[in-house]
Amino acid sequence: MDDYSRIAKVIRYLDAHHGEQPSLSELAAVVKLSESHFHRLFRSWAGVTPKDFLQCLTTEYTQKQLRNSETFFDAALDSGLSGPGRVHDLTTTLVAATPGEIRSGGAELTIQHGVGETPFGWATVAWTDRGICHLAFHEDNPGTETPERLLSDWPHAKFHRAAAEAHSWLDRIFSENRSSAGLTAFVRGTPFQVLVWRTLLQIPEGSLTSYSRLADAVGRSGASRAIGTACGKNPIGYLIPCHRVIRETGAVTGYRWGTERKRILLGREALTHS
């Protein structure tokens, strides 16, 4: 069991038994570690105790964060930052495929891909000479096959497995110093989807927005369902941060790579930027 899976298992246990105030020894037993080993593991991964981490995942906390983030998000949009350029200290630039590239199914593209471990579990990453075109999380090692989403999006592209380069990409993406990495995302999507994904890049780490607020931001007030669909079609997890969009109630649900992973991503970011 990798570290992410251990952390996820403990958080599931805390969710189910938080009213019982489980002890450190009980939590350590959940993942079959000694108390000292478990304490070091969780502190090194999350930076805080398991109970403090769980506090960042409660509805009350996310509601507060949602309220606090609205002003910041409004300011970013009012400053004309909803275009494709860099925003704040985030350096993920989004480049959209041309209609010709979409129609041809990527006939002129060469896509490299590979698998590796991240702080949030196994992930597949794929890229072209124009940028990262795929990033997806998995519960287990997905093996070496070309991801079905890639084959569906780019049926006529040439695919090559590049394990060493994939590890290098994942190290850059999940580095604590990612703000200086200068990453580019290369996406295939409808104009509306691309607009939503570009707007998502305005939400910095540690901040949240709601589906309805995001709908307002892209000029589609009342289209929360369409926003949710666009988020669900996001081909590049984490870098295009659809995990930072939650319900107005503060409930953290609806994530293509699992609600639990969404909560853990948000909890880690909240602690890092608190």
Backbone as CSV, one residue per row, in Angstrom:
resi,resn,N_x,N_y,N_z,CA_x,CA_y,CA_z,C_x,C_y,C_z
1,MET,0.848,-1.197,0.000,0.000,0.000,0.000,0.881,1.245,0.000
2,ASP,0.644,2.185,-0.948,1.457,3.399,-0.997,0.958,4.410,0.035
3,ASP,1.743,5.496,0.212,1.427,6.473,1.254,0.068,7.130,1.029
4,TYR,-0.241,7.474,-0.231,-1.533,8.095,-0.498,-2.674,7.168,-0.075
5,SER,-2.570,5.890,-0.407,-3.633,4.944,-0.064,-3.788,4.820,1.445
6,ARG,-2.666,4.870,2.170,-2.738,4.826,3.631,-3.460,6.059,4.177
7,ILE,-3.086,7.237,3.658,-3.722,8.478,4.109,-5.221,8.444,3.800
8,ALA,-5.565,8.010,2.601,-6.972,7.951,2.190,-7.757,6.995,3.094
9,LYS,-7.156,5.880,3.444,-7.839,4.905,4.304,-8.090,5.489,5.687
10,VAL,-7.120,6.217,6.218,-7.290,6.840,7.534,-8.375,7.909,7.493
11,ILE,-8.419,8.686,6.427,-9.438,9.736,6.316,-10.828,9.119,6.206
12,ARG,-10.954,8.016,5.486,-12.243,7.325,5.430,-12.650,6.860,6.826
13,TYR,-11.681,6.361,7.571,-11.973,5.895,8.926,-12.388,7.064,9.823
14,LEU,-11.683,8.178,9.719,-12.022,9.356,10.517,-13.415,9.876,10.170
15,ASP,-13.751,9.844,8.879,-15.089,10.258,8.464,-16.161,9.425,9.159
16,ALA,-15.913,8.131,9.237,-16.915,7.210,9.785,-16.935,7.204,11.309
17,HIS,-15.815,7.569,11.950,-15.708,7.409,13.396,-15.286,8.691,14.119
18,HIS,-15.458,9.863,13.455,-14.947,11.094,14.077,-15.632,11.379,15.421
19,GLY,-16.891,10.957,15.560,-17.598,11.197,16.814,-17.028,10.413,17.982
20,GLU,-16.270,9.378,17.664,-15.679,8.548,18.708,-14.308,9.044,19.152
21,GLN,-13.802,10.090,18.451,-12.485,10.639,18.769,-11.421,9.533,18.841
22,PRO,-11.187,8.832,17.746,-10.230,7.725,17.768,-8.829,8.183,18.160
23,SER,-8.122,7.348,18.867,-6.781,7.667,19.346,-5.753,7.453,18.239
24,LEU,-4.543,7.922,18.496,-3.459,7.736,17.540,-3.209,6.253,17.306
25,SER,-3.256,5.453,18.373,-3.015,4.015,18.216,-4.097,3.359,17.364
26,GLU,-5.344,3.806,17.489,-6.431,3.252,16.677,-6.237,3.603,15.204
27,LEU,-5.824,4.835,14.941,-5.604,5.252,13.558,-4.422,4.503,12.950
28,ALA,-3.375,4.341,13.734,-2.208,3.608,13.241,-2.582,2.163,12.908
29,ALA,-3.461,1.589,13.716,-3.872,0.203,13.485,-4.661,0.052,12.192
30,VAL,-5.364,1.101,11.783,-6.149,1.054,10.544,-5.254,0.727,9.352
31,VAL,-4.032,1.278,9.350,-3.111,1.055,8.234,-1.954,0.138,8.637
32,LYS,-2.101,-0.528,9.794,-1.159,-1.548,10.249,0.269,-1.011,10.367
33,LEU,0.376,0.159,11.012,1.677,0.755,11.272,1.818,0.991,12.770
34,SER,3.042,1.162,13.228,3.254,1.550,14.613,2.819,3.000,14.794
35,GLU,2.559,3.393,16.018,2.134,4.767,16.277,3.173,5.768,15.783
36,SER,4.437,5.514,16.081,5.487,6.464,15.695,5.635,6.554,14.184
37,HIS,5.571,5.385,13.516,5.688,5.387,12.055,4.505,6.105,11.424
38,PHE,3.311,5.818,11.899,2.116,6.468,11.355,2.166,7.980,11.571
39,HIS,2.568,8.401,12.769,2.623,9.829,13.064,3.601,10.532,12.127
40,ARG,4.768,9.927,11.913,5.752,10.524,10.995,5.210,10.565,9.577
41,LEU,4.561,9.485,9.155,4.013,9.421,7.796,2.998,10.520,7.562
42,PHE,2.036,10.651,8.469,0.970,11.627,8.240,1.520,13.048,8.314
43,ARG,2.383,13.322,9.263,2.951,14.659,9.384,3.775,15.020,8.147
44,SER,4.519,14.071,7.619,5.344,14.362,6.439,4.480,14.582,5.204
45,TRP,3.333,13.883,5.130,2.465,14.013,3.950,1.578,15.240,4.038
46,ALA,0.953,15.464,5.196,-0.036,16.535,5.332,0.490,17.743,6.098
47,GLY,1.529,17.553,6.903,2.075,18.659,7.667,1.363,18.916,8.987
48,VAL,0.277,18.196,9.238,-0.507,18.369,10.469,-0.981,17.003,10.944
49,THR,-1.671,16.996,12.076,-2.225,15.751,12.592,-3.417,15.308,11.740
50,PRO,-3.782,14.035,11.800,-4.943,13.567,11.042,-6.227,14.330,11.381
51,LYS,-6.438,14.638,12.663,-7.669,15.328,13.045,-7.698,16.759,12.510
52,ASP,-6.542,17.440,12.506,-6.484,18.790,11.942,-6.762,18.751,10.441
53,PHE,-6.233,17.715,9.795,-6.464,17.581,8.361,-7.939,17.368,8.081
54,LEU,-8.588,16.549,8.874,-10.008,16.282,8.678,-10.827,17.555,8.835
55,GLN,-10.395,18.452,9.726,-11.114,19.696,9.938,-11.191,20.512,8.652
56,CYS,-10.161,20.430,7.829,-10.143,21.166,6.563,-11.096,20.574,5.534
57,LEU,-11.657,19.419,5.822,-12.554,18.752,4.878,-14.013,18.835,5.305
58,THR,-14.304,19.541,6.405,-15.679,19.635,6.864,-16.467,20.643,6.051
59,THR,-17.782,20.490,6.045,-18.651,21.414,5.309,-18.527,22.831,5.848
60,GLU,-18.447,22.975,7.162,-18.334,24.306,7.758,-17.083,25.020,7.261
61,TYR,-15.980,24.302,7.192,-14.728,24.907,6.748,-14.813,25.300,5.275
62,THR,-15.333,24.400,4.427,-15.387,24.707,3.004,-16.345,25.851,2.712
63,GLN,-17.424,25.975,3.479,-18.327,27.118,3.307,-17.596,28.423,3.599
64,LYS,-16.810,28.434,4.648,-16.041,29.622,4.999,-15.032,29.957,3.907
65,GLN,-14.331,28.943,3.410,-13.366,29.168,2.346,-14.026,29.679,1.079
66,LEU,-15.217,29.153,0.806,-15.956,29.592,-0.370,-16.296,31.070,-0.269
67,ARG,-16.762,31.509,0.903,-17.072,32.927,1.108,-15.818,33.791,0.993
68,ASN,-14.731,33.329,1.563,-13.502,34.113,1.540,-12.889,34.201,0.152
69,SER,-13.142,33.204,-0.687,-12.535,33.163,-2.013,-13.296,33.990,-3.040
70,GLU,-14.559,34.298,-2.778,-15.369,34.979,-3.781,-14.786,36.323,-4.175
71,THR,-14.351,37.114,-3.197,-13.820,38.436,-3.503,-12.575,38.333,-4.362
72,PHE,-11.711,37.374,-4.038,-10.480,37.200,-4.793,-10.786,36.793,-6.231
73,PHE,-11.717,35.879,-6.394,-12.076,35.395,-7.725,-12.694,36.530,-8.545
74,ASP,-13.572,37.317,-7.923,-14.175,38.457,-8.601,-13.116,39.440,-9.073
75,ALA,-12.149,39.719,-8.209,-11.102,40.675,-8.554,-10.285,40.191,-9.742
76,ALA,-9.995,38.891,-9.760,-9.219,38.331,-10.860,-9.960,38.485,-12.182
77,LEU,-11.253,38.180,-12.167,-12.044,38.274,-13.388,-12.237,39.725,-13.813
78,ASP,-12.451,40.614,-12.835,-12.648,42.028,-13.156,-11.388,42.658,-13.729
79,SER,-10.240,42.040,-13.455,-8.973,42.565,-13.962,-8.663,42.049,-15.357
80,GLY,-9.615,41.331,-15.947,-9.417,40.825,-17.297,-8.480,39.637,-17.367
81,LEU,-8.458,38.839,-16.324,-7.523,37.726,-16.264,-8.137,36.418,-16.737
82,SER,-9.273,36.495,-17.423,-9.927,35.255,-17.836,-9.469,34.774,-19.209
83,GLY,-8.443,35.404,-19.780,-7.905,34.966,-21.057,-6.945,33.814,-20.887
84,PRO,-6.218,33.482,-21.956,-5.348,32.305,-21.909,-3.999,32.543,-21.244
85,GLY,-3.691,33.778,-20.830,-2.390,34.070,-20.269,-2.207,33.559,-18.864
86,ARG,-1.044,33.782,-18.315,-0.746,33.355,-16.956,-1.484,34.228,-15.957
87,VAL,-1.800,33.646,-14.828,-2.574,34.332,-13.809,-1.881,34.154,-12.466
88,HIS,-1.791,35.259,-11.723,-1.171,35.231,-10.405,0.220,34.586,-10.518
89,ASP,0.535,33.662,-9.637,1.815,32.971,-9.722,1.665,31.591,-10.349
90,LEU,0.505,31.324,-10.951,0.282,30.038,-11.600,0.743,30.133,-13.040
91,THR,1.566,29.201,-13.470,2.152,29.318,-14.793,1.683,28.229,-15.743
92,THR,0.509,27.681,-15.525,-0.065,26.744,-16.478,-0.789,27.537,-17.552
93,THR,-0.274,27.510,-18.757,-0.884,28.183,-19.892,-1.687,27.178,-20.696
94,LEU,-2.891,27.550,-21.085,-3.757,26.626,-21.809,-3.761,26.979,-23.290
95,VAL,-3.475,25.986,-24.118,-3.504,26.121,-25.575,-4.535,25.137,-26.106
96,ALA,-5.458,25.627,-26.921,-6.521,24.767,-27.452,-6.162,24.230,-28.832
97,ALA,-6.533,22.988,-29.084,-6.338,22.400,-30.407,-7.144,23.161,-31.441
98,THR,-6.645,23.253,-32.640,-7.356,23.928,-33.716,-8.485,23.035,-34.230
99,PRO,-9.482,23.628,-34.888,-10.546,22.796,-35.481,-10.005,21.734,-36.416
100,GLY,-8.939,22.080,-37.164,-8.346,21.099,-38.071,-7.738,19.934,-37.341
101,GLU,-7.067,20.206,-36.227,-6.471,19.137,-35.428,-7.548,18.240,-34.839
102,ILE,-8.666,18.861,-34.449,-9.760,18.070,-33.895,-10.402,17.203,-34.969
103,ARG,-10.667,17.800,-36.138,-11.299,17.043,-37.226,-10.433,15.865,-37.668
104,SER,-9.130,16.062,-37.684,-8.233,15.006,-38.169,-7.984,13.937,-37.124
105,GLY,-8.482,14.153,-35.914,-8.234,13.183,-34.853,-6.788,13.111,-34.435
106,GLY,-6.050,14.223,-34.672,-4.644,14.265,-34.291,-3.734,13.520,-35.243
107,ALA,-4.093,13.502,-36.524,-3.329,12.731,-37.509,-1.862,13.144,-37.581
108,GLU,-1.573,14.396,-37.263,-0.192,14.882,-37.335,0.496,14.904,-35.968
109,LEU,-0.172,14.401,-34.954,0.371,14.488,-33.601,1.119,13.220,-33.193
110,THR,2.183,13.428,-32.433,2.857,12.335,-31.744,2.659,12.570,-30.252
111,ILE,2.051,11.604,-29.579,1.735,11.734,-28.155,2.533,10.702,-27.371
112,GLN,3.285,11.190,-26.401,4.033,10.312,-25.510,3.305,10.223,-24.174
113,HIS,3.448,9.109,-23.496,2.715,8.931,-22.242,3.441,7.976,-21.321
114,GLY,3.058,8.036,-20.049,3.638,7.145,-19.063,2.909,7.250,-17.743
115,VAL,3.312,6.418,-16.788,2.628,6.283,-15.508,3.623,6.507,-14.375
116,GLY,3.132,7.054,-13.268,3.979,7.211,-12.102,3.161,7.472,-10.857
117,GLU,3.835,7.466,-9.709,3.182,7.760,-8.441,3.296,9.248,-8.136
118,THR,2.249,9.786,-7.509,2.200,11.183,-7.109,1.771,11.245,-5.637
119,PRO,1.788,12.423,-5.016,1.277,12.514,-3.647,-0.197,12.147,-3.527
120,PHE,-0.900,12.047,-4.659,-2.333,11.775,-4.650,-2.676,10.472,-5.365
121,GLY,-1.743,9.560,-5.386,-1.979,8.262,-5.996,-1.339,8.145,-7.377
122,TRP,-1.597,7.007,-8.018,-1.056,6.767,-9.353,-1.663,7.735,-10.361
123,ALA,-0.877,8.115,-11.369,-1.379,9.024,-12.403,-0.751,8.682,-13.740
124,THR,-1.513,8.906,-14.790,-1.029,8.812,-16.158,-0.871,10.224,-16.695
125,VAL,0.239,10.493,-17.340,0.453,11.794,-17.973,0.817,11.554,-19.431
126,ALA,0.338,12.445,-20.302,0.661,12.357,-21.721,0.921,13.765,-22.238
127,TRP,1.748,13.851,-23.262,2.139,15.172,-23.754,2.503,15.108,-25.241
128,THR,2.408,16.270,-25.869,2.855,16.466,-27.246,3.917,17.557,-27.218
129,ASP,4.414,17.935,-28.381,5.381,19.030,-28.403,4.719,20.378,-28.128
130,ARG,3.370,20.376,-27.991,2.646,21.609,-27.687,2.227,21.692,-26.222
131,GLY,2.432,20.628,-25.457,2.110,20.684,-24.043,1.488,19.395,-23.531
132,ILE,1.144,19.403,-22.255,0.511,18.251,-21.607,-0.927,18.126,-22.097
133,CYS,-1.314,16.958,-22.576,-2.657,16.790,-23.130,-3.522,15.838,-22.304
134,HIS,-2.951,15.250,-21.256,-3.714,14.277,-20.476,-3.053,14.111,-19.118
135,LEU,-3.869,14.152,-18.067,-3.386,13.835,-16.728,-4.559,13.255,-15.957
136,ALA,-4.457,12.001,-15.602,-5.566,11.305,-14.944,-5.044,10.496,-13.764
137,PHE,-5.830,10.474,-12.681,-5.481,9.700,-11.492,-6.080,8.297,-11.577
138,HIS,-5.445,7.364,-10.851,-5.913,5.980,-10.818,-5.796,5.454,-9.387
139,GLU,-6.632,4.490,-9.065,-6.553,3.867,-7.747,-5.366,2.910,-7.640
140,ASP,-5.032,2.273,-8.744,-3.910,1.332,-8.782,-3.069,1.633,-10.012
141,ASN,-1.922,1.001,-10.083,-1.055,1.158,-11.243,-1.816,0.713,-12.498
142,PRO,-2.058,1.629,-13.450,-2.864,1.272,-14.620,-2.105,0.499,-15.683
143,GLY,-0.829,0.284,-15.496,-0.063,-0.469,-16.479,0.419,0.399,-17.632
144,THR,0.803,-0.234,-18.709,1.492,0.464,-19.798,0.625,0.740,-21.013
145,GLU,-0.632,0.329,-20.975,-1.497,0.535,-22.133,-1.786,2.025,-22.340
146,THR,-1.991,2.406,-23.590,-2.369,3.786,-23.894,-3.748,4.056,-23.315
147,PRO,-3.915,5.141,-22.532,-5.220,5.432,-21.908,-6.340,5.528,-22.948
148,GLU,-7.507,4.966,-22.607,-8.648,4.979,-23.530,-9.070,6.396,-23.879
149,ARG,-8.993,7.318,-22.917,-9.386,8.706,-23.200,-8.510,9.293,-24.298
150,LEU,-7.229,8.998,-24.278,-6.331,9.493,-25.323,-6.687,8.903,-26.679
151,LEU,-6.941,7.615,-26.700,-7.298,6.954,-27.957,-8.599,7.499,-28.517
152,SER,-9.525,7.841,-27.609,-10.808,8.390,-28.045,-10.661,9.816,-28.564
153,ASP,-9.880,10.639,-27.856,-9.719,12.038,-28.251,-8.865,12.191,-29.503
154,TRP,-7.843,11.342,-29.628,-6.877,11.488,-30.723,-6.705,10.140,-31.432
155,PRO,-7.751,9.655,-32.113,-7.725,8.296,-32.676,-6.667,8.079,-33.749
156,HIS,-6.192,9.170,-34.394,-5.240,9.003,-35.492,-3.838,9.480,-35.133
157,ALA,-3.619,9.766,-33.872,-2.288,10.193,-33.441,-1.360,8.976,-33.317
158,LYS,-0.069,9.272,-33.254,0.927,8.234,-32.994,1.256,8.258,-31.503
159,PHE,1.246,7.098,-30.876,1.468,7.026,-29.434,2.765,6.278,-29.126
160,HIS,3.483,6.835,-28.161,4.728,6.208,-27.723,4.795,6.236,-26.208
161,ARG,5.190,5.131,-25.611,5.380,5.089,-24.170,6.768,5.601,-23.829
162,ALA,6.829,6.495,-22.847,8.104,7.104,-22.457,8.133,7.180,-20.931
163,ALA,8.525,6.088,-20.294,8.419,5.975,-18.837,9.273,6.990,-18.099
164,ALA,10.538,7.131,-18.479,11.436,8.036,-17.768,10.966,9.481,-17.882
165,GLU,10.562,9.875,-19.086,10.089,11.244,-19.294,8.799,11.503,-18.516
166,ALA,7.945,10.476,-18.406,6.700,10.635,-17.642,7.001,10.935,-16.176
167,HIS,7.962,10.235,-15.606,8.343,10.495,-14.212,8.846,11.926,-14.058
168,SER,9.593,12.395,-15.043,10.098,13.766,-15.001,8.959,14.776,-15.046
169,TRP,7.967,14.523,-15.920,6.803,15.408,-16.001,6.042,15.427,-14.677
170,LEU,5.809,14.270,-14.095,5.045,14.199,-12.847,5.803,14.881,-11.708
171,ASP,7.114,14.757,-11.698,7.901,15.460,-10.684,7.729,16.971,-10.814
172,ARG,7.728,17.468,-12.047,7.535,18.914,-12.270,6.129,19.354,-11.866
173,ILE,5.142,18.572,-12.257,3.753,18.955,-12.005,3.457,19.017,-10.517
174,PHE,3.960,18.046,-9.769,3.619,17.955,-8.353,4.711,18.497,-7.432
175,SER,5.662,19.201,-8.013,6.697,19.836,-7.211,6.112,20.966,-6.376
176,GLU,6.663,21.183,-5.197,6.217,22.299,-4.361,6.552,23.632,-5.012
177,ASN,7.480,23.628,-5.963,7.876,24.856,-6.652,7.281,24.936,-8.046
178,ARG,6.080,24.329,-8.206,5.466,24.292,-9.540,5.218,25.666,-10.127
179,SER,5.093,26.717,-9.272,4.781,28.048,-9.776,5.854,28.568,-10.726
180,SER,7.054,27.967,-10.688,8.121,28.434,-11.566,8.369,27.473,-12.724
181,ALA,7.487,26.498,-12.884,7.756,25.437,-13.849,7.405,25.815,-15.280
182,GLY,6.466,26.737,-15.497,6.115,27.147,-16.845,5.487,26.045,-17.675
183,LEU,4.448,25.403,-17.159,3.810,24.293,-17.848,2.750,24.769,-18.823
184,THR,2.563,24.015,-19.900,1.541,24.321,-20.902,0.602,23.132,-21.041
185,ALA,-0.692,23.416,-21.042,-1.710,22.385,-21.249,-2.242,22.503,-22.673
186,PHE,-2.278,21.398,-23.386,-2.782,21.356,-24.757,-4.062,20.528,-24.750
187,VAL,-5.206,21.185,-25.009,-6.489,20.519,-24.811,-7.323,20.466,-26.079
188,ARG,-8.156,19.466,-26.133,-9.183,19.337,-27.165,-10.522,19.517,-26.471
189,GLY,-11.347,20.472,-26.936,-12.647,20.692,-26.326,-13.483,21.654,-27.140
190,THR,-14.757,21.742,-26.802,-15.630,22.715,-27.440,-15.244,24.110,-26.965
191,PRO,-15.652,25.168,-27.693,-15.332,26.522,-27.228,-15.806,26.789,-25.805
192,PHE,-16.990,26.264,-25.448,-17.488,26.469,-24.089,-16.616,25.743,-23.068
193,GLN,-16.247,24.513,-23.349,-15.393,23.779,-22.427,-14.052,24.481,-22.235
194,VAL,-13.466,24.940,-23.326,-12.176,25.628,-23.235,-12.305,26.904,-22.399
195,LEU,-13.414,27.622,-22.578,-13.648,28.823,-21.782,-13.717,28.489,-20.294
196,VAL,-14.439,27.430,-19.964,-14.544,27.014,-18.557,-13.176,26.623,-18.027
197,TRP,-12.417,25.838,-18.786,-11.104,25.392,-18.310,-10.156,26.569,-18.133
198,ARG,-10.220,27.542,-19.031,-9.366,28.721,-18.872,-9.751,29.518,-17.628
199,THR,-11.033,29.586,-17.367,-11.483,30.317,-16.189,-11.086,29.596,-14.914
200,LEU,-11.067,28.266,-14.944,-10.630,27.503,-13.788,-9.200,27.862,-13.385
201,LEU,-8.390,28.240,-14.364,-6.999,28.585,-14.067,-6.879,29.855,-13.225
202,GLN,-7.989,30.602,-13.100,-7.958,31.812,-12.275,-8.075,31.505,-10.784
203,ILE,-8.414,30.281,-10.447,-8.624,29.928,-9.040,-7.301,29.448,-8.457
204,PRO,-6.661,30.221,-7.611,-5.362,29.818,-7.077,-5.487,28.724,-6.031
205,GLU,-4.391,28.072,-5.748,-4.377,27.043,-4.718,-4.839,27.619,-3.385
206,GLY,-5.637,26.843,-2.662,-6.162,27.286,-1.383,-7.466,28.036,-1.478
207,SER,-7.930,28.305,-2.707,-9.194,29.018,-2.898,-10.227,28.088,-3.528
208,LEU,-11.506,28.484,-3.406,-12.606,27.703,-3.943,-13.574,28.614,-4.671
209,THR,-14.369,28.021,-5.559,-15.522,28.715,-6.114,-16.646,27.698,-6.250
210,SER,-17.840,28.190,-6.563,-18.990,27.306,-6.718,-19.331,27.154,-8.194
211,TYR,-20.150,26.143,-8.495,-20.561,25.922,-9.876,-21.348,27.126,-10.397
212,SER,-22.202,27.691,-9.565,-23.001,28.838,-10.021,-22.131,30.070,-10.209
213,ARG,-21.150,30.275,-9.329,-20.261,31.417,-9.473,-19.413,31.284,-10.725
214,LEU,-18.998,30.075,-11.032,-18.226,29.840,-12.249,-19.087,30.069,-13.486
215,ALA,-20.363,29.697,-13.389,-21.284,29.949,-14.498,-21.422,31.451,-14.748
216,ASP,-21.543,32.235,-13.672,-21.603,33.689,-13.812,-20.338,34.219,-14.482
217,ALA,-19.205,33.667,-14.100,-17.920,34.164,-14.590,-17.749,33.960,-16.094
218,VAL,-18.355,32.896,-16.627,-18.209,32.646,-18.063,-19.410,33.168,-18.852
219,GLY,-20.264,33.935,-18.191,-21.406,34.536,-18.874,-22.549,33.591,-19.125
220,ARG,-22.678,32.558,-18.295,-23.769,31.592,-18.462,-24.508,31.410,-17.130
221,SER,-24.990,32.495,-16.586,-25.679,32.448,-15.293,-26.791,31.404,-15.315
222,GLY,-26.861,30.625,-14.264,-27.892,29.596,-14.170,-27.520,28.283,-14.824
223,ALA,-26.347,28.229,-15.453,-25.957,27.011,-16.168,-25.004,26.158,-15.346
224,SER,-25.319,25.977,-14.078,-24.442,25.198,-13.204,-24.248,23.773,-13.706
225,ARG,-25.318,23.200,-14.251,-25.220,21.819,-14.751,-24.228,21.727,-15.906
226,ALA,-24.282,22.707,-16.815,-23.353,22.712,-17.950,-21.921,22.910,-17.471
227,ILE,-21.755,23.725,-16.424,-20.428,23.930,-15.848,-19.912,22.622,-15.269
228,GLY,-20.783,21.904,-14.549,-20.386,20.621,-13.985,-19.973,19.629,-15.059
229,THR,-20.690,19.636,-16.181,-20.355,18.744,-17.291,-19.000,19.091,-17.876
230,ALA,-18.736,20.400,-18.052,-17.449,20.837,-18.592,-16.313,20.455,-17.651
231,CYS,-16.541,20.605,-16.357,-15.522,20.201,-15.381,-15.264,18.697,-15.482
232,GLY,-16.334,17.933,-15.671,-16.194,16.488,-15.771,-15.469,16.038,-17.022
233,LYS,-15.426,16.900,-18.053,-14.732,16.576,-19.296,-13.278,17.043,-19.290
234,ASN,-12.865,17.691,-18.225,-11.505,18.190,-18.123,-10.504,17.051,-18.348
235,PRO,-9.630,17.178,-19.365,-8.699,16.085,-19.657,-7.423,16.130,-18.833
236,ILE,-7.231,17.224,-18.076,-5.957,17.419,-17.373,-6.240,17.716,-15.909
237,GLY,-6.291,16.644,-15.112,-6.557,16.816,-13.702,-5.463,17.614,-13.004
238,TYR,-5.814,18.215,-11.896,-4.891,18.941,-11.027,-4.395,20.255,-11.633
239,LEU,-3.780,20.224,-12.822,-3.279,21.459,-13.417,-4.418,22.384,-13.816
240,ILE,-5.464,21.833,-14.427,-6.695,22.593,-14.651,-7.584,22.227,-13.469
241,PRO,-7.657,23.111,-12.462,-8.128,22.687,-11.130,-9.635,22.636,-10.945
242,CYS,-10.289,21.707,-11.638,-11.727,21.554,-11.459,-12.060,21.057,-10.050
243,HIS,-11.052,20.559,-9.319,-11.314,20.110,-7.947,-11.613,21.284,-7.019
244,ARG,-11.326,22.517,-7.446,-11.579,23.697,-6.610,-12.980,24.267,-6.794
245,VAL,-13.831,23.554,-7.518,-15.228,23.969,-7.698,-16.096,23.045,-6.850
246,ILE,-16.884,23.648,-5.940,-17.723,22.862,-5.034,-19.145,23.407,-5.052
247,ARG,-20.028,22.727,-4.377,-21.414,23.177,-4.284,-21.518,24.355,-3.317
248,GLU,-22.553,25.186,-3.516,-22.753,26.356,-2.666,-22.941,25.976,-1.200
249,THR,-23.390,24.765,-0.958,-23.606,24.298,0.417,-22.299,24.014,1.145
250,GLY,-21.200,23.969,0.403,-19.926,23.590,0.989,-19.616,22.121,0.822
251,ALA,-20.551,21.368,0.274,-20.333,19.933,0.068,-19.302,19.716,-1.034
252,VAL,-18.351,18.842,-0.761,-17.295,18.534,-1.722,-17.647,17.215,-2.395
253,THR,-18.264,17.316,-3.556,-18.676,16.120,-4.305,-18.413,16.358,-5.784
254,GLY,-18.615,15.321,-6.579,-18.573,15.463,-8.019,-17.183,15.698,-8.568
255,TYR,-16.378,14.649,-8.611,-15.038,14.762,-9.180,-14.782,13.523,-10.015
256,ARG,-14.309,13.748,-11.205,-14.120,12.656,-12.157,-13.199,11.562,-11.608
257,TRP,-12.253,11.969,-10.761,-11.289,11.002,-10.218,-11.591,10.660,-8.773
258,GLY,-12.858,10.830,-8.363,-13.282,10.392,-7.048,-13.436,11.514,-6.043
259,THR,-14.579,11.522,-5.356,-14.840,12.550,-4.345,-13.792,12.538,-3.244
260,GLU,-13.363,11.354,-2.856,-12.345,11.261,-1.796,-11.061,11.961,-2.213
261,ARG,-10.626,11.745,-3.452,-9.404,12.399,-3.926,-9.602,13.909,-4.001
262,LYS,-10.776,14.351,-4.395,-11.057,15.786,-4.441,-10.917,16.396,-3.049
263,ARG,-11.461,15.732,-2.054,-11.388,16.241,-0.688,-9.944,16.283,-0.200
264,ILE,-9.171,15.271,-0.548,-7.785,15.233,-0.120,-6.963,16.316,-0.823
265,LEU,-7.201,16.536,-2.101,-6.531,17.618,-2.820,-6.822,18.961,-2.156
266,LEU,-8.087,19.202,-1.846,-8.471,20.478,-1.240,-7.908,20.615,0.168
267,GLY,-7.929,19.521,0.930,-7.382,19.575,2.277,-5.908,19.890,2.276
268,ARG,-5.174,19.263,1.388,-3.720,19.502,1.284,-3.458,20.952,0.878
269,GLU,-4.216,21.462,-0.084,-4.015,22.843,-0.531,-4.387,23.841,0.557
270,ALA,-5.470,23.568,1.280,-5.903,24.476,2.345,-4.825,24.605,3.409
271,LEU,-4.200,23.497,3.763,-3.175,23.522,4.798,-1.908,24.224,4.301
272,THR,-1.574,24.001,3.039,-0.372,24.602,2.478,-0.483,26.110,2.404
273,HIS,-1.719,26.610,2.183,-1.904,28.051,1.961,-2.637,28.727,3.117
274,SER,-2.736,28.063,4.261,-3.401,28.654,5.405,-2.469,29.614,6.140
